[in-house]
Amino acid sequence: MSEIYDIGYRHYDGPRLGGGHAARALTVHSLRGVFGLGRTARSKIMPFALGVVMLLPAVVSIALMALAKQRGIPYSGFAVMMQAVVAIFLASQAPTVVAPDLRHRVLPLYLSRPITVGQYVAAKVCAMTAAVFLIIAVPLVLMFVGELLVDLDEPLPTKEFVGSLVMALALSLLLSAFGLAIASFTPRRGLGVASVIAVYLLTSAAVPILYATFESTGDESGAAWAWLLNPFWLADSVQSWLFGTPPHSIEGGYPSGPASALILVVLIAAALAALALRYRKAAAR
């Protein structure tokens, strides 16, 4: 004889906020996860340690302005000079944004609610972009505030500072889109970390080789284009074109005109498309 038990399930009678609210909640949750908030203490070590490393040059630059009355690291070149730290941050944290959902196969649960694949991907990209932007922008803002307080005799480089923030945002979007796309192809965090850092090392190593090859053949134009293989120098070339800042490549000089900006946009769109296709395939399983 069967019996019916009341286990306390009740219908939800509250407001239904829709997919937009769910996407924003997922963005905040993912951003907190990047910095280890709400997770174990071990999860916080890497992101905050790298954040401190990013702040050290800003502190040294402020001290130089206060004691020697001259600027240290230029705003426009900060991201390029600190690219290794930013790349390590991206490689270590991008898999934490995408790998758990793939490994535990919870993506169908997200999509069973009023949130689409596009909203899910946008939430993840926005969270990672905000995280990368923060570790670049906070030292820049700190240096700018320090220069305001020190009050150097030189004019305040407000245009260069604004350009550096715009570059930081564009660079963060490019890195995040590619980093998440690469990391999403494996549910294992360790493999995701290795894949992202391997791609960065490959592009960084290819640039001087190609540059030397083109230069040895007398192809100066090809040598200049070789710099754009590295995402940091690609963003720096866009900054140089938009804000007139000096190039920070080792040899100096980028292709002139809006071509680098077009390449940047195309690469971001391609990475976002690859990420969306990856998650459409994962959701269909």
Backbone as CSV, one residue per row, in Angstrom:
resi,resn,N_x,N_y,N_z,CA_x,CA_y,CA_z,C_x,C_y,C_z
1,MET,0.858,-1.193,0.000,0.000,0.000,0.000,0.896,1.245,0.000
2,SER,0.687,2.105,-0.967,1.505,3.310,-1.091,0.985,4.426,-0.190
3,GLU,1.906,5.298,0.200,1.544,6.455,1.022,2.094,7.722,0.388
4,ILE,1.438,8.826,0.641,1.852,10.132,0.122,2.408,10.953,1.277
5,TYR,3.632,11.457,1.121,4.269,12.246,2.179,4.362,13.708,1.731
6,ASP,4.108,14.597,2.623,4.276,16.024,2.365,5.701,16.405,2.765
7,ILE,6.558,16.634,1.777,7.958,16.961,2.072,8.216,18.463,1.958
8,GLY,7.200,19.248,1.930,7.351,20.692,2.061,7.584,21.478,0.795
9,TYR,7.442,20.894,-0.387,7.623,21.651,-1.624,6.489,22.673,-1.782
10,ARG,6.868,23.893,-2.153,5.869,24.939,-2.372,6.176,25.653,-3.682
11,HIS,5.140,26.115,-4.327,5.319,26.893,-5.556,5.894,28.263,-5.211
12,TYR,6.726,28.786,-6.148,7.298,30.113,-5.961,6.281,31.164,-6.386
13,ASP,5.945,32.064,-5.465,4.939,33.097,-5.750,5.543,34.490,-5.846
14,GLY,6.887,34.592,-5.786,7.535,35.901,-5.810,7.702,36.441,-7.218
15,PRO,8.380,37.583,-7.346,8.595,38.192,-8.674,9.553,37.364,-9.518
16,ARG,9.304,37.300,-10.801,10.185,36.621,-11.747,10.947,37.689,-12.537
17,LEU,12.241,37.761,-12.306,13.042,38.876,-12.805,13.573,38.658,-14.219
18,GLY,13.471,37.452,-14.741,13.833,37.216,-16.133,15.304,36.937,-16.358
19,GLY,15.645,36.744,-17.650,16.996,36.356,-18.036,18.040,37.423,-17.788
20,GLY,17.653,38.700,-17.911,18.616,39.776,-17.695,19.165,39.772,-16.273
21,HIS,18.279,39.607,-15.321,18.702,39.563,-13.925,19.553,38.318,-13.668
22,ALA,19.186,37.201,-14.261,19.970,35.975,-14.103,21.372,36.137,-14.691
23,ALA,21.475,36.807,-15.830,22.779,37.032,-16.457,23.647,37.937,-15.596
24,ARG,23.044,38.984,-15.011,23.810,39.871,-14.130,24.283,39.129,-12.885
25,ALA,23.413,38.287,-12.333,23.802,37.507,-11.164,24.949,36.549,-11.505
26,LEU,24.897,35.942,-12.687,25.961,35.042,-13.112,27.261,35.804,-13.323
27,THR,27.180,37.037,-13.831,28.371,37.862,-14.013,29.041,38.163,-12.683
28,VAL,28.243,38.583,-11.711,28.792,38.900,-10.380,29.382,37.647,-9.734
29,HIS,28.660,36.532,-9.858,29.148,35.270,-9.284,30.479,34.862,-9.923
30,SER,30.588,35.007,-11.251,31.822,34.631,-11.944,32.966,35.572,-11.579
31,LEU,32.671,36.868,-11.454,33.700,37.838,-11.083,34.225,37.558,-9.682
32,ARG,33.336,37.245,-8.774,33.763,36.880,-7.421,34.632,35.619,-7.447
33,GLY,34.276,34.674,-8.324,35.045,33.450,-8.422,36.452,33.671,-8.933
34,VAL,36.632,34.654,-9.843,37.965,34.947,-10.372,38.919,35.336,-9.244
35,PHE,38.428,36.121,-8.286,39.265,36.564,-7.174,39.145,35.665,-5.944
36,GLY,38.467,34.539,-6.095,38.389,33.580,-5.003,37.444,33.964,-3.898
37,LEU,36.604,34.970,-4.102,35.668,35.391,-3.070,34.557,34.354,-2.933
38,GLY,34.274,33.957,-1.704,33.289,32.915,-1.468,33.848,31.525,-1.652
39,ARG,35.164,31.414,-1.890,35.814,30.124,-2.054,36.870,29.955,-0.973
40,THR,37.675,28.927,-1.067,38.682,28.654,-0.049,39.790,29.712,-0.070
41,ALA,40.540,29.780,1.018,41.631,30.756,1.116,42.688,30.510,0.053
42,ARG,42.913,29.252,-0.304,43.907,28.924,-1.329,43.542,29.521,-2.677
43,SER,42.249,29.645,-2.955,41.797,30.195,-4.238,42.082,31.685,-4.350
44,LYS,42.296,32.342,-3.215,42.537,33.789,-3.221,44.010,34.130,-3.383
45,ILE,44.906,33.166,-3.174,46.337,33.469,-3.149,46.825,33.995,-4.492
46,MET,46.577,33.256,-5.568,47.097,33.627,-6.874,46.563,34.965,-7.381
47,PRO,45.243,35.203,-7.426,44.778,36.489,-7.973,45.223,37.694,-7.162
48,PHE,45.193,37.585,-5.839,45.582,38.738,-5.025,47.093,38.939,-5.018
49,ALA,47.863,37.847,-5.104,49.312,37.992,-5.187,49.708,38.685,-6.489
50,LEU,49.076,38.296,-7.589,49.363,38.949,-8.867,48.890,40.399,-8.863
51,GLY,47.781,40.667,-8.168,47.326,42.048,-8.034,48.330,42.911,-7.295
52,VAL,48.947,42.362,-6.250,49.976,43.094,-5.511,51.193,43.340,-6.391
53,VAL,51.572,42.335,-7.178,52.705,42.502,-8.100,52.429,43.629,-9.095
54,MET,51.193,43.726,-9.562,50.834,44.797,-10.492,50.901,46.174,-9.827
55,LEU,50.667,46.221,-8.520,50.675,47.505,-7.813,52.082,47.997,-7.498
56,LEU,53.038,47.094,-7.413,54.392,47.487,-7.009,55.017,48.528,-7.937
57,PRO,54.962,48.362,-9.276,55.527,49.412,-10.133,54.840,50.764,-9.960
58,ALA,53.532,50.745,-9.675,52.824,52.007,-9.453,53.340,52.703,-8.196
59,VAL,53.584,51.928,-7.146,54.116,52.499,-5.900,55.518,53.065,-6.135
60,VAL,56.363,52.314,-6.871,57.712,52.794,-7.185,57.653,54.063,-8.018
61,SER,56.714,54.120,-8.977,56.583,55.303,-9.828,56.167,56.523,-9.013
62,ILE,55.257,56.340,-8.065,54.834,57.454,-7.205,55.996,57.929,-6.348
63,ALA,56.774,56.984,-5.804,57.934,57.355,-5.000,58.946,58.132,-5.830
64,LEU,59.130,57.713,-7.088,60.049,58.418,-7.978,59.572,59.833,-8.248
65,MET,58.269,60.003,-8.445,57.718,61.345,-8.664,57.884,62.217,-7.434
66,ALA,57.706,61.627,-6.249,57.786,62.402,-5.011,59.224,62.778,-4.669
67,LEU,60.186,61.867,-4.924,61.565,62.097,-4.505,62.411,62.748,-5.596
68,ALA,62.288,62.243,-6.827,63.115,62.753,-7.917,62.396,63.766,-8.799
69,LYS,61.106,63.973,-8.549,60.308,64.935,-9.317,60.302,64.611,-10.812
70,GLN,60.220,63.343,-11.146,60.091,62.934,-12.533,59.231,61.683,-12.621
71,ARG,58.593,61.498,-13.775,57.692,60.362,-13.947,58.486,59.074,-14.115
72,GLY,57.844,57.985,-13.680,58.451,56.677,-13.829,57.894,55.968,-15.052
73,ILE,57.089,54.952,-14.820,56.498,54.189,-15.915,55.450,55.036,-16.631
74,PRO,55.513,55.146,-17.957,54.469,55.888,-18.681,53.136,55.162,-18.615
75,TYR,52.049,55.916,-18.537,50.714,55.299,-18.476,50.455,54.427,-19.704
76,SER,50.854,54.937,-20.856,50.548,54.227,-22.103,51.320,52.919,-22.238
77,GLY,52.432,52.774,-21.521,53.237,51.572,-21.657,53.118,50.603,-20.500
78,PHE,52.261,50.916,-19.533,52.186,50.079,-18.323,51.747,48.658,-18.648
79,ALA,50.681,48.504,-19.414,50.159,47.164,-19.712,51.160,46.340,-20.506
80,VAL,51.874,46.979,-21.438,52.866,46.262,-22.232,54.020,45.800,-21.355
81,MET,54.465,46.684,-20.454,55.591,46.333,-19.583,55.225,45.233,-18.589
82,MET,53.958,45.168,-18.203,53.518,44.183,-17.210,52.778,43.020,-17.867
83,GLN,53.006,42.792,-19.148,52.210,41.806,-19.876,52.396,40.387,-19.354
84,ALA,53.574,40.051,-18.852,53.788,38.692,-18.341,52.898,38.419,-17.138
85,VAL,52.769,39.397,-16.247,51.928,39.229,-15.056,50.458,39.126,-15.457
86,VAL,50.040,39.969,-16.389,48.644,39.931,-16.860,48.347,38.588,-17.525
87,ALA,49.296,38.086,-18.305,49.095,36.798,-18.976,48.989,35.662,-17.960
88,ILE,49.802,35.695,-16.916,49.718,34.669,-15.875,48.381,34.748,-15.149
89,PHE,47.905,35.972,-14.890,46.595,36.146,-14.257,45.491,35.560,-15.127
90,LEU,45.544,35.865,-16.417,44.535,35.340,-17.337,44.581,33.817,-17.390
91,ALA,45.786,33.258,-17.516,45.919,31.808,-17.636,45.478,31.088,-16.372
92,SER,45.752,31.668,-15.216,45.417,31.003,-13.957,43.947,31.121,-13.606
93,GLN,43.294,32.198,-14.044,41.923,32.437,-13.603,40.854,32.159,-14.659
94,ALA,41.193,32.223,-15.940,40.187,31.954,-16.975,39.582,30.561,-16.845
95,PRO,40.370,29.506,-16.585,39.748,28.186,-16.432,38.788,28.094,-15.251
96,THR,38.988,28.902,-14.212,38.065,28.855,-13.068,36.691,29.401,-13.436
97,VAL,36.628,30.184,-14.513,35.350,30.769,-14.941,34.527,29.773,-15.747
98,VAL,35.196,28.936,-16.540,34.471,28.059,-17.467,34.570,26.576,-17.139
99,ALA,35.678,26.157,-16.548,35.903,24.720,-16.358,34.908,24.043,-15.418
100,PRO,34.562,24.632,-14.263,33.663,23.917,-13.343,32.311,23.554,-13.951
101,ASP,31.701,24.469,-14.691,30.388,24.189,-15.289,30.481,23.071,-16.318
102,LEU,31.580,23.036,-17.068,31.758,21.974,-18.058,32.082,20.647,-17.384
103,ARG,32.918,20.709,-16.354,33.322,19.467,-15.693,32.152,18.804,-14.970
104,HIS,31.318,19.599,-14.328,30.187,19.062,-13.565,28.904,18.968,-14.392
105,ARG,28.967,19.346,-15.665,27.850,19.230,-16.606,26.572,19.912,-16.070
106,VAL,26.736,21.137,-15.592,25.587,21.875,-15.055,25.059,22.915,-16.037
107,LEU,25.673,22.982,-17.240,25.209,23.968,-18.215,23.726,23.802,-18.553
108,PRO,23.190,22.576,-18.732,21.751,22.450,-18.990,20.887,23.017,-17.868
109,LEU,21.385,23.012,-16.641,20.616,23.597,-15.538,20.516,25.108,-15.683
110,TYR,21.636,25.753,-16.089,21.596,27.197,-16.329,20.602,27.528,-17.438
111,LEU,20.656,26.750,-18.517,19.831,27.048,-19.687,18.385,26.605,-19.519
112,SER,18.085,25.875,-18.447,16.694,25.529,-18.173,15.943,26.712,-17.580
113,ARG,16.684,27.727,-17.163,16.111,28.963,-16.641,16.062,29.995,-17.768
114,PRO,15.460,31.167,-17.516,15.360,32.173,-18.597,16.701,32.838,-18.892
115,ILE,17.672,32.041,-19.330,18.975,32.576,-19.743,19.424,31.793,-20.973
116,THR,19.841,32.494,-21.993,20.234,31.867,-23.255,21.741,31.598,-23.263
117,VAL,22.194,30.856,-24.280,23.626,30.605,-24.429,24.375,31.919,-24.612
118,GLY,23.782,32.824,-25.392,24.415,34.124,-25.607,24.573,34.907,-24.314
119,GLN,23.544,34.906,-23.477,23.629,35.600,-22.192,24.641,34.941,-21.272
120,TYR,24.697,33.614,-21.306,25.658,32.891,-20.472,27.087,33.260,-20.878
121,VAL,27.370,33.220,-22.191,28.702,33.564,-22.684,29.030,35.022,-22.377
122,ALA,28.059,35.921,-22.579,28.294,37.339,-22.300,28.612,37.564,-20.830
123,ALA,27.923,36.856,-19.954,28.174,36.999,-18.517,29.594,36.570,-18.167
124,LYS,30.026,35.436,-18.718,31.374,34.945,-18.437,32.438,35.894,-18.985
125,VAL,32.247,36.394,-20.208,33.214,37.306,-20.815,33.260,38.627,-20.061
126,CYS,32.105,39.153,-19.676,32.069,40.408,-18.917,32.787,40.266,-17.582
127,ALA,32.594,39.136,-16.907,33.237,38.918,-15.614,34.760,38.860,-15.767
128,MET,35.233,38.104,-16.744,36.684,37.986,-16.938,37.281,39.299,-17.414
129,THR,36.558,40.014,-18.283,37.029,41.314,-18.758,37.155,42.300,-17.606
130,ALA,36.147,42.325,-16.725,36.192,43.221,-15.574,37.366,42.889,-14.664
131,ALA,37.646,41.595,-14.490,38.749,41.186,-13.615,40.094,41.623,-14.185
132,VAL,40.324,41.365,-15.477,41.590,41.762,-16.107,41.722,43.283,-16.122
133,PHE,40.624,43.966,-16.419,40.654,45.432,-16.442,41.011,45.998,-15.067
134,LEU,40.493,45.380,-14.017,40.770,45.879,-12.666,42.249,45.797,-12.325
135,ILE,42.896,44.682,-12.654,44.304,44.562,-12.255,45.211,45.481,-13.079
136,ILE,44.728,45.951,-14.246,45.502,46.909,-15.039,45.133,48.335,-14.654
137,ALA,43.848,48.599,-14.482,43.376,49.970,-14.284,43.669,50.502,-12.885
138,VAL,43.589,49.650,-11.872,43.809,50.128,-10.500,45.206,50.728,-10.333
139,PRO,46.292,50.072,-10.796,47.608,50.726,-10.709,47.692,52.021,-11.514
140,LEU,47.035,52.056,-12.680,47.049,53.281,-13.476,46.377,54.432,-12.732
141,VAL,45.230,54.160,-12.146,44.523,55.192,-11.370,45.355,55.619,-10.165
142,LEU,45.998,54.648,-9.524,46.838,54.961,-8.368,47.987,55.879,-8.765
143,MET,48.625,55.603,-9.914,49.708,56.472,-10.380,49.197,57.869,-10.710
144,PHE,48.023,57.943,-11.323,47.473,59.254,-11.701,47.125,60.073,-10.461
145,VAL,46.500,59.438,-9.478,46.180,60.141,-8.222,47.467,60.570,-7.523
146,GLY,48.480,59.692,-7.543,49.755,60.053,-6.937,50.384,61.252,-7.619
147,GLU,50.290,61.318,-8.948,50.843,62.461,-9.670,50.070,63.739,-9.355
148,LEU,48.767,63.612,-9.164,47.977,64.779,-8.765,48.432,65.309,-7.407
149,LEU,48.704,64.402,-6.479,49.098,64.810,-5.136,50.519,65.359,-5.101
150,VAL,51.417,64.754,-5.899,52.806,65.218,-5.926,52.914,66.584,-6.593
151,ASP,52.056,66.818,-7.611,52.011,68.104,-8.318,53.358,68.432,-8.962
152,LEU,53.705,67.661,-10.006,54.933,67.922,-10.742,54.828,69.221,-11.528
153,ASP,55.987,69.738,-11.906,56.009,70.970,-12.700,55.513,70.729,-14.126
154,GLU,55.616,69.481,-14.614,55.192,69.157,-15.973,53.663,69.131,-16.066
155,PRO,53.114,69.376,-17.275,51.659,69.297,-17.451,51.154,67.892,-17.164
156,LEU,49.958,67.804,-16.622,49.368,66.512,-16.300,48.973,65.787,-17.584
157,PRO,49.447,64.564,-17.811,49.155,63.845,-19.068,47.785,63.167,-19.030
158,THR,46.740,63.983,-18.966,45.397,63.426,-18.840,44.999,62.613,-20.068
159,LYS,45.366,63.099,-21.253,45.009,62.378,-22.479,45.682,61.009,-22.515
160,GLU,46.947,60.946,-22.119,47.655,59.666,-22.102,47.028,58.724,-21.084
161,PHE,46.624,59.266,-19.930,45.997,58.442,-18.898,44.670,57.870,-19.386
162,VAL,43.842,58.706,-20.006,42.565,58.228,-20.547,42.810,57.190,-21.634
163,GLY,43.792,57.434,-22.491,44.110,56.473,-23.530,44.561,55.137,-22.964
164,SER,45.311,55.183,-21.869,45.764,53.936,-21.247,44.602,53.141,-20.685
165,LEU,43.580,53.828,-20.156,42.397,53.132,-19.647,41.582,52.520,-20.789
166,VAL,41.460,53.275,-21.899,40.754,52.733,-23.067,41.490,51.512,-23.602
167,MET,42.816,51.595,-23.667,43.612,50.462,-24.115,43.428,49.281,-23.173
168,ALA,43.422,49.556,-21.870,43.263,48.482,-20.881,41.935,47.763,-21.062
169,LEU,40.872,48.517,-21.355,39.565,47.904,-21.553,39.534,47.048,-22.822
170,ALA,40.058,47.597,-23.925,40.088,46.834,-25.181,40.965,45.590,-25.044
171,LEU,42.104,45.755,-24.395,43.008,44.624,-24.194,42.362,43.565,-23.305
172,SER,41.663,44.004,-22.264,41.000,43.061,-21.348,39.937,42.256,-22.071
173,LEU,39.179,42.906,-22.951,38.151,42.197,-23.709,38.780,41.185,-24.661
174,LEU,39.849,41.588,-25.346,40.527,40.687,-26.272,41.113,39.477,-25.546
175,LEU,41.831,39.729,-24.454,42.443,38.642,-23.700,41.396,37.712,-23.099
176,SER,40.331,38.300,-22.567,39.299,37.487,-21.914,38.568,36.615,-22.916
177,ALA,38.224,37.178,-24.063,37.517,36.398,-25.076,38.362,35.220,-25.546
178,PHE,39.635,35.473,-25.817,40.506,34.383,-26.276,40.836,33.420,-25.141
179,GLY,41.100,33.953,-23.963,41.437,33.090,-22.841,40.312,32.140,-22.484
180,LEU,39.082,32.646,-22.448,37.937,31.795,-22.139,37.664,30.803,-23.263
181,ALA,37.832,31.245,-24.510,37.609,30.337,-25.640,38.590,29.170,-25.598
182,ILE,39.854,29.454,-25.293,40.857,28.387,-25.222,40.584,27.475,-24.028
183,ALA,40.292,28.085,-22.867,40.080,27.297,-21.656,38.811,26.459,-21.717
184,SER,37.834,26.875,-22.527,36.554,26.168,-22.562,36.623,24.841,-23.306
185,PHE,37.726,24.584,-23.991,37.815,23.342,-24.754,38.226,22.150,-23.895
186,THR,38.495,22.394,-22.642,38.788,21.295,-21.729,38.132,21.560,-20.380
187,PRO,37.507,20.544,-19.772,36.896,20.746,-18.455,37.908,20.693,-17.319
188,ARG,39.168,20.398,-17.638,40.196,20.284,-16.612,40.934,21.606,-16.454
189,ARG,40.969,22.104,-15.234,41.554,23.414,-14.980,43.039,23.444,-15.326
190,GLY,43.776,22.398,-14.976,45.207,22.378,-15.247,45.523,22.460,-16.729
191,LEU,44.780,21.724,-17.534,44.989,21.773,-18.979,44.608,23.140,-19.542
192,GLY,43.559,23.743,-18.974,43.168,25.077,-19.413,44.248,26.098,-19.136
193,VAL,44.849,26.043,-17.945,45.945,26.951,-17.595,47.106,26.772,-18.561
194,ALA,47.491,25.522,-18.799,48.621,25.240,-19.694,48.329,25.701,-21.118
195,SER,47.091,25.532,-21.578,46.738,25.918,-22.947,46.827,27.424,-23.142
196,VAL,46.292,28.181,-22.187,46.292,29.643,-22.318,47.712,30.189,-22.274
197,ILE,48.505,29.710,-21.328,49.868,30.236,-21.220,50.710,29.788,-22.409
198,ALA,50.432,28.605,-22.970,51.188,28.134,-24.135,50.912,29.012,-25.352
199,VAL,49.655,29.420,-25.540,49.317,30.299,-26.664,50.008,31.649,-26.512
200,TYR,50.022,32.179,-25.286,50.695,33.467,-25.061,52.190,33.350,-25.339
201,LEU,52.825,32.299,-24.837,54.258,32.118,-25.052,54.576,31.921,-26.529
202,LEU,53.679,31.216,-27.229,53.899,30.983,-28.656,53.849,32.289,-29.438
203,THR,52.844,33.116,-29.177,52.746,34.396,-29.889,53.900,35.325,-29.522
204,SER,54.290,35.315,-28.234,55.394,36.180,-27.806,56.707,35.754,-28.438
205,ALA,56.915,34.432,-28.555,58.158,33.941,-29.143,58.186,34.130,-30.656
206,ALA,57.005,34.077,-31.285,56.954,34.189,-32.737,57.255,35.596,-33.217
207,VAL,56.937,36.606,-32.402,57.088,37.993,-32.842,58.548,38.337,-33.162
208,PRO,59.508,38.165,-32.250,60.889,38.533,-32.603,61.469,37.697,-33.739
209,ILE,61.044,36.442,-33.850,61.539,35.595,-34.943,61.067,36.125,-36.290
210,LEU,59.757,36.405,-36.371,59.217,36.934,-37.628,59.779,38.313,-37.929
211,TYR,59.912,39.134,-36.883,60.449,40.479,-37.079,61.861,40.405,-37.664
212,ALA,62.699,39.552,-37.084,64.071,39.430,-37.572,64.109,38.868,-38.985
213,THR,63.196,37.943,-39.273,63.148,37.344,-40.612,62.794,38.384,-41.663
214,PHE,61.736,39.156,-41.401,61.321,40.187,-42.365,62.383,41.279,-42.490
215,GLU,62.980,41.648,-41.374,63.970,42.722,-41.412,65.222,42.296,-42.176
216,SER,65.591,41.016,-42.038,66.785,40.533,-42.741,66.592,40.522,-44.254
217,THR,65.336,40.422,-44.681,65.045,40.447,-46.116,64.744,41.852,-46.615
218,GLY,64.810,42.836,-45.719,64.546,44.219,-46.101,63.081,44.590,-46.159
219,ASP,62.215,43.718,-45.672,60.772,43.990,-45.686,60.385,44.697,-44.386
220,GLU,60.530,46.011,-44.339,60.235,46.780,-43.130,58.743,46.762,-42.805
221,SER,57.910,46.743,-43.834,56.467,46.715,-43.615,56.043,45.404,-42.949
222,GLY,56.556,44.297,-43.455,56.241,43.006,-42.856,56.743,42.903,-41.433
223,ALA,57.924,43.482,-41.156,58.473,43.473,-39.809,57.570,44.233,-38.848
224,ALA,57.003,45.352,-39.308,56.101,46.125,-38.461,54.818,45.354,-38.166
225,TRP,54.306,44.640,-39.178,53.076,43.860,-38.972,53.295,42.700,-38.002
226,ALA,54.525,42.218,-37.912,54.807,41.079,-37.031,54.506,41.397,-35.578
227,TRP,54.657,42.658,-35.190,54.384,43.029,-33.793,52.940,42.770,-33.405
228,LEU,52.038,42.801,-34.351,50.614,42.685,-34.041,50.195,41.262,-33.703
229,LEU,51.104,40.288,-33.809,50.773,38.932,-33.389,50.596,38.841,-31.873
230,ASN,51.269,39.717,-31.155,51.143,39.756,-29.703,49.973,40.660,-29.335
231,PRO,48.993,40.175,-28.529,47.808,40.989,-28.237,48.123,42.294,-27.502
232,PHE,49.180,42.310,-26.704,49.533,43.530,-25.972,50.051,44.598,-26.918
233,TRP,50.884,44.185,-27.864,51.378,45.159,-28.836,50.300,45.539,-29.842
234,LEU,49.374,44.652,-30.096,48.242,44.996,-30.956,47.412,46.107,-30.319
235,ALA,47.097,45.950,-29.033,46.342,46.993,-28.327,47.160,48.281,-28.233
236,ASP,48.478,48.150,-28.067,49.337,49.332,-27.990,49.347,50.080,-29.315
237,SER,49.287,49.345,-30.428,49.258,50.009,-31.736,47.964,50.783,-31.931
238,VAL,46.840,50.221,-31.436,45.563,50.946,-31.500,45.635,52.206,-30.648
239,GLN,46.236,52.087,-29.478,46.391,53.251,-28.601,47.242,54.326,-29.261
240,SER,48.330,53.919,-29.920,49.203,54.879,-30.600,48.458,55.620,-31.709
241,TRP,47.582,54.879,-32.410,46.830,55.496,-33.504,45.751,56.446,-32.973
242,LEU,45.054,56.045,-31.924,43.946,56.850,-31.420,44.405,58.053,-30.596
243,PHE,45.452,57.860,-29.793,45.823,58.900,-28.830,47.202,59.500,-29.073
244,GLY,47.886,59.062,-30.130,49.179,59.661,-30.462,50.291,59.349,-29.481
245,THR,50.164,58.267,-28.722,51.209,57.892,-27.768,52.336,57.165,-28.493
246,PRO,53.550,57.203,-27.968,54.664,56.511,-28.643,54.490,55.001,-28.569
247,PRO,54.932,54.272,-29.581,54.847,52.807,-29.535,55.815,52.251,-28.491
248,HIS,55.424,51.127,-27.900,56.252,50.534,-26.852,56.782,49.162,-27.245
249,SER,56.815,48.884,-28.542,57.479,47.670,-28.993,58.980,47.841,-28.813
250,ILE,59.700,46.734,-28.834,61.129,46.782,-28.565,61.858,47.631,-29.601
251,GLU,61.502,47.451,-30.861,62.147,48.182,-31.942,61.407,49.469,-32.292
252,GLY,60.151,49.557,-31.864,59.368,50.744,-32.169,58.760,50.689,-33.551
253,GLY,57.564,51.283,-33.684,56.924,51.362,-34.977,55.888,50.293,-35.193
254,TYR,54.675,50.728,-35.573,53.574,49.824,-35.885,53.017,50.202,-37.243
255,PRO,52.250,49.316,-37.877,51.571,49.711,-39.110,50.680,50.925,-38.863
256,SER,50.725,51.888,-39.735,49.955,53.114,-39.551,48.500,52.918,-39.958
257,GLY,47.633,53.789,-39.427,46.230,53.776,-39.810,45.370,52.883,-38.939
258,PRO,44.099,52.748,-39.309,43.138,52.008,-38.487,43.172,50.498,-38.671
259,ALA,44.171,49.978,-39.406,44.207,48.538,-39.676,44.307,47.727,-38.392
260,SER,45.114,48.212,-37.431,45.271,47.475,-36.179,43.962,47.444,-35.387
261,ALA,43.197,48.545,-35.444,41.909,48.574,-34.753,40.944,47.580,-35.386
262,LEU,40.972,47.483,-36.705,40.113,46.525,-37.399,40.495,45.089,-37.029
263,ILE,41.792,44.817,-36.969,42.255,43.483,-36.571,41.798,43.163,-35.155
264,LEU,41.882,44.139,-34.270,41.455,43.942,-32.883,39.982,43.569,-32.814
265,VAL,39.148,44.288,-33.543,37.706,44.026,-33.538,37.410,42.647,-34.123
266,VAL,38.073,42.311,-35.223,37.843,41.013,-35.871,38.253,39.870,-34.943
267,LEU,39.372,40.009,-34.259,39.829,38.963,-33.345,38.872,38.782,-32.173
268,ILE,38.377,39.881,-31.626,37.410,39.779,-30.531,36.139,39.089,-30.998
269,ALA,35.648,39.480,-32.171,34.436,38.858,-32.709,34.652,37.371,-32.970
270,ALA,35.814,37.002,-33.500,36.102,35.596,-33.776,36.163,34.779,-32.483
271,ALA,36.789,35.329,-31.457,36.883,34.618,-30.185,35.510,34.451,-29.542
272,LEU,34.679,35.482,-29.599,33.333,35.386,-29.035,32.491,34.373,-29.798
273,ALA,32.637,34.345,-31.123,31.900,33.378,-31.927,32.332,31.953,-31.593
274,ALA,33.638,31.745,-31.442,34.133,30.412,-31.079,33.631,29.985,-29.711
275,LEU,33.590,30.922,-28.785,33.106,30.614,-27.441,31.620,30.267,-27.460
276,ALA,30.840,31.019,-28.245,29.404,30.738,-28.345,29.156,29.374,-28.983
277,LEU,29.905,29.050,-30.050,29.750,27.741,-30.686,30.137,26.612,-29.739
278,ARG,31.175,26.827,-28.945,31.603,25.800,-27.988,30.493,25.518,-26.977
279,TYR,29.847,26.573,-26.504,28.821,26.361,-25.496,27.505,25.873,-26.090
280,ARG,27.225,26.216,-27.317,26.049,25.637,-27.971,26.218,24.125,-28.119
281,LYS,27.432,23.712,-28.458,27.705,22.274,-28.582,27.622,21.594,-27.221
282,ALA,28.174,22.254,-26.176,28.139,21.674,-24.840,26.727,21.600,-24.302
283,ALA,25.895,22.592,-24.626,24.513,22.597,-24.141,23.659,21.551,-24.829
284,ALA,24.070,21.162,-26.038,23.277,20.184,-26.800,23.511,18.752,-26.336
285,ARG,24.516,18.533,-25.499,24.813,17.176,-25.055,23.808,16.701,-23.994
